[in-house]
Amino acid sequence: MDPFIQKVKTQGEKDRLVQEAAAQWDQAGEFTHLLGDDQQAYLDGVANSIEVEGELYVAPRALTSAERNEQDTDLLLARMRYNVHPHENLPPALRAMAEADDAAELQKMLAPAVRERNEVESIIRRAIEKALTKATGVQRETVSIPTRAAPERQTIFVKLADRAQEEDADSLLGKWLRGYIDGDEPAMRRVARQLV
C-alpha cells in the first residue's frame, strides 16, 4: 500500500480535500513555489494522491416467497409459450419436418385410443343391428352410425404430398410426405439422407 495515497469513502470527501488544498495554495502567498510550479499542477497532484474506495460487496438478499413465485410464474409462462409455438423460429422447410415429426408422435400416442374407439363403435353397431333384428324379426339394412372425418392435418399432408408429386415426380418433399402418411419410416430416412 502506498503511504502517499489517501483513501476516502466518497467522491464528496475527495472534492472537499482538493478544495482545502486550493485554499492552502492561496494562503501560501509568496511561498507557493515550495508547493509546485503552478496551482493547477499542484491540485492535480493532490487529486491523484486521493483514492475513492469502491463500494463494499453486499451479498444479495434471499427472494421473498412472492418474488420467487413471480419468477417461477415467468419461467413457467415462457416454457408454455415454447410448448405452444416450438417451431416458430425455424426455416419453413425445417418447420414442416418438425411439425410432421410432432404429428407422427401424436399419431403414435393416439393410435390405441383410435383403435379402441373403432372397436367400441363396431360393438355398438352390432348390438343395434341385433336389437333391431330381434324386435322386428326382419333383418334390416345396416344402420350407419356417423363417424368422425379424418383429421384435417392428415388430409392436408395427403394433399400436400399429391401436389408435390404433381409438380415433380422425383420431389424429395413428396417422397418424404408419402412415407410419413404411409408410416414408412425407412423411406423417410432415405429421403432425409439424400437431403444431407
C-alpha positions in Angstrom: 0.0 0.0 0.0 1.4 3.4 -1.0 1.8 5.7 2.1 1.3 8.8 0.0 -2.2 7.7 -1.3 -5.0 8.8 0.9 -8.2 6.8 0.8 -11.6 8.3 1.3 -15.1 6.8 1.3 -16.9 9.2 -1.1 -16.2 11.5 -4.0 -17.6 14.4 -1.9 -14.8 13.9 0.6 -12.2 13.9 -2.2 -13.6 17.1 -3.6 -13.5 18.7 -0.1 -9.8 17.8 0.3 -9.0 19.2 -3.1 -10.8 22.5 -2.1 -8.8 22.6 1.1 -5.6 22.2 -1.0 -6.6 25.1 -3.1 -7.2 27.2 0.0 -3.7 26.2 1.3 -2.2 27.3 -2.1 -3.8 30.7 -1.7 -2.6 31.0 1.9 1.0 30.1 1.0 1.3 33.5 -0.7 5.0 34.1 -1.7 6.0 30.5 -0.7 3.8 28.8 -3.4 7.0 27.9 -5.3 7.6 25.4 -2.5 4.3 23.6 -3.3 4.7 23.5 -7.1 5.2 25.3 -10.3 1.6 26.4 -10.7 -1.7 25.9 -8.9 -3.3 23.5 -11.4 -0.4 21.1 -11.3 -0.4 21.2 -7.5 -4.2 20.5 -7.4 -3.8 17.7 -9.9 -1.1 16.1 -7.8 -3.4 16.3 -4.7 -6.3 14.8 -6.6 -4.2 12.0 -7.9 -3.0 11.2 -4.4 -6.6 10.7 -3.1 -8.4 7.4 -4.0 -12.2 6.9 -3.5 -12.8 3.4 -2.1 -15.2 1.3 -4.1 -18.5 0.2 -2.5 -18.2 -2.9 -0.5 -19.8 -6.0 -1.9 -23.1 -6.7 -0.3 -24.5 -10.2 -0.9 -28.0 -10.1 -2.4 -30.8 -10.9 -0.1 -32.8 -14.1 -0.5 -36.0 -13.7 -2.5 -39.3 -13.4 -0.7 -41.9 -16.0 -1.4 -43.9 -13.5 -3.5 -40.8 -12.7 -5.6 -39.9 -16.4 -6.0 -43.5 -17.1 -7.1 -43.4 -14.3 -9.6 -40.1 -15.6 -11.0 -41.4 -19.2 -11.2 -44.5 -17.9 -13.0 -42.4 -16.0 -15.6 -40.4 -19.1 -16.2 -43.4 -21.3 -16.5 -45.2 -19.0 -18.9 -42.0 -18.8 -21.1 -41.9 -22.6 -21.2 -45.6 -22.8 -22.0 -45.1 -20.3 -24.9 -42.4 -22.5 -26.2 -44.6 -25.6 -26.0 -47.4 -23.8 -27.9 -45.1 -22.5 -30.6 -42.0 -24.7 -30.5 -41.1 -24.3 -34.2 -41.9 -20.7 -34.9 -38.2 -19.7 -35.3 -37.3 -22.5 -37.8 -37.0 -22.0 -41.5 -40.1 -23.2 -43.4 -38.5 -26.5 -44.7 -37.3 -27.5 -41.2 -40.6 -26.3 -39.7 -42.5 -28.7 -41.9 -40.3 -31.6 -41.0 -40.5 -30.8 -37.3 -44.3 -30.4 -37.4 -44.5 -33.7 -39.4 -42.4 -35.4 -36.7 -44.7 -33.9 -34.0 -47.8 -35.2 -35.9 -46.2 -38.7 -36.2 -45.6 -38.7 -32.4 -49.1 -37.6 -31.8 -50.5 -40.2 -34.1 -48.5 -42.9 -32.3 -49.8 -41.7 -28.9 -53.4 -41.5 -30.1 -53.4 -44.8 -32.1 -54.5 -47.0 -29.2 -57.4 -44.6 -28.4 -58.5 -44.6 -32.1 -58.4 -48.4 -32.2 -60.4 -48.6 -29.0 -63.0 -46.1 -30.4 -63.3 -48.1 -33.6 -63.8 -51.3 -31.6 -66.5 -49.6 -29.4 -68.3 -48.3 -32.5 -68.3 -51.7 -34.1 -69.6 -53.3 -30.9 -72.4 -50.7 -30.7 -73.3 -51.1 -34.4 -73.6 -54.9 -34.0 -75.7 -54.5 -30.8 -78.1 -52.1 -32.6 -78.4 -54.5 -35.6 -79.0 -57.4 -33.3 -81.6 -55.5 -31.3 -83.4 -54.3 -34.5 -83.4 -57.9 -35.8 -84.9 -59.3 -32.6 -87.5 -56.5 -32.3 -88.9 -56.9 -35.8 -87.8 -60.4 -36.7 -86.7 -59.0 -40.1 -83.2 -58.3 -41.0 -82.8 -54.7 -41.9 -80.2 -52.8 -43.7 -77.1 -52.0 -41.7 -77.6 -48.8 -39.7 -74.7 -46.4 -40.3 -73.5 -44.5 -37.3 -71.8 -41.3 -38.3 -68.1 -41.4 -37.6 -65.6 -38.6 -37.4 -63.9 -37.5 -40.6 -60.1 -37.8 -40.9 -58.3 -35.2 -39.0 -57.6 -32.1 -41.1 -53.9 -32.5 -40.6 -53.9 -35.9 -42.3 -55.9 -34.6 -45.3 -53.5 -31.6 -45.6 -50.5 -33.9 -45.6 -52.1 -36.1 -48.3 -53.0 -33.1 -50.5 -49.5 -31.6 -50.0 -47.8 -34.9 -50.9 -50.0 -35.2 -54.0 -49.3 -31.6 -55.0 -45.6 -32.1 -54.6 -45.5 -35.2 -56.7 -47.7 -33.5 -59.4 -45.1 -30.7 -59.7 -42.1 -33.1 -59.7 -42.4 -36.9 -59.6 -38.9 -37.1 -58.0 -39.7 -34.5 -55.4 -38.0 -35.3 -52.1 -40.7 -33.5 -50.2 -43.4 -35.5 -51.9 -41.5 -38.8 -51.2 -40.9 -37.8 -47.6 -44.6 -36.9 -47.0 -45.8 -40.0 -48.7 -43.5 -42.0 -46.4 -44.9 -40.1 -43.4 -48.5 -40.7 -44.5 -47.9 -44.4 -45.0 -45.9 -44.7 -41.8 -42.9 -45.9 -43.8 -40.0 -44.7 -41.6 -37.2 -46.3 -43.7 -38.5 -44.3 -46.7 -38.5 -41.1 -44.7 -34.9 -41.8 -43.5 -33.7 -42.5 -47.1 -35.1 -39.1 -48.2 -33.5 -37.4 -45.2 -30.1 -38.9 -46.1 -30.4 -37.5 -49.6 -31.0 -34.0 -48.2 -27.8 -34.2 -46.1 
